[in-house]
C-alpha cells in the first residue's frame, strides 16, 4: 500500500493515524453445554491467532487503535448477536463459522480470564502486527499502533499452556492441549504495511521482515506440537472502501479495486505460500493448510450477485460519497447510520466485512476449493488418528 499513498501527501497523515486496522471482537463467554455432539467433534478445541478479522474480544473501543472508537456502540453486532459484542462487524466472523462447523462454541478472547476455556482460546488482537512493535518504535512509527504483535500472542499462548500445567511436551497436560486442537492462524500483516505508509520504510522491507517473523511464529507452534494448522493469506485489501477512498482514481485493477494495494497483498501471499510449503517439508507430521483469502475475496468481487451481494464497494455502516465512508466519522458514531440490509453488502464499516461476507469466505475455506490442501483433508486425517 505504500505505492497507493506515495504521491498523496495529504492522505499520509490520515493513514498514519487511521491505518487499515483490522479490528473486531467480543467479550461474550463461550457456551459450555456438553452434549452428544462432543462425541462427534473432530477437534476438542481451537486456538486462534491473528488480527481483527479473527479477534473475538481482545480489544474494544477503549483498548484498540483510534481508527474505530465506537465498536461498543450499535449498530455493531446487530445481525446475529443483536447488540454490540466488540466484533467489528454486524455479526459473526470467519472463526465463528469455523467453530460452529466443528460443533464448538465461539472462542473466548484470551483477555477474558473468566471465560470458559474448555474448547479453546482466541489470542488474536485487533491492530496487531507481525513485526515486533519495537521496530515501529525505532522508526518513529508508533503513533496509534496497537503494541501487541504476533510475538505477544505467542507469549499469551505460552502463559495459557503454563496455566494448564503444560510444561513438559510429553506430559498428559501438553498432550491434552495439543493432540485434539486445531490451530487457526488468521490473516495478519496488513497493519505492518499500513503503519509504514508515508515513511521511508519500503514495502519490500516490510514484506521480508513480516514473512520472516511469521515463519518463526509458525515454526514455534509446530515445534511445540501443533499438528493441525490453518494459515490464512492476506485478503484483497485494495477492495476496502478505505483504500478506494484514498487512492487515485486511475489506480484500479480488473475488478475495480486499488491495483497497487492488491498487488502488494498478492506479492506477500506468494512468498507466504512458499514458506508454508517449506514448513510442510520441515514438519511432515503436521498438516498445514493454506487458506487463500485473497482469491476468496476476489472470487466474490468478480461475481457478487452469485453470492447474494448487491453492493461491492460501499460500506453498509458509514457516511459520505462515493463509498459511504469517511475517515473521521466511522460506524458507531451517533451521527452515522447503517444500511437496513447488511446481508447484501460485502463491507460493513469501511475496513471490516459483513457477517454475510465472512460466511461466504468461511464456506469457501471449509467446503470449497480455496484451501490447499482442502480443509476436508485435514478433517479426514484427524479422524483417522487413533
Beta strands, then each sheet from edge to edge (+ up, - down):
strand 1: 45-49
strand 2: 108-109
strand 3: 120-122
strand 4: 181-185
strand 5: 228-232
strand 6: 287-291
strand 7: 311-315
strand 8: 317-318
strand 9: 337-338
strand 10: 345-347
strand 11: 371-372
sheet 1: 2+ 3+ 1+ 4+ 5+ 6+ 11-
sheet 2: 7+ 10+
sheet 3: 8+ 9-
end
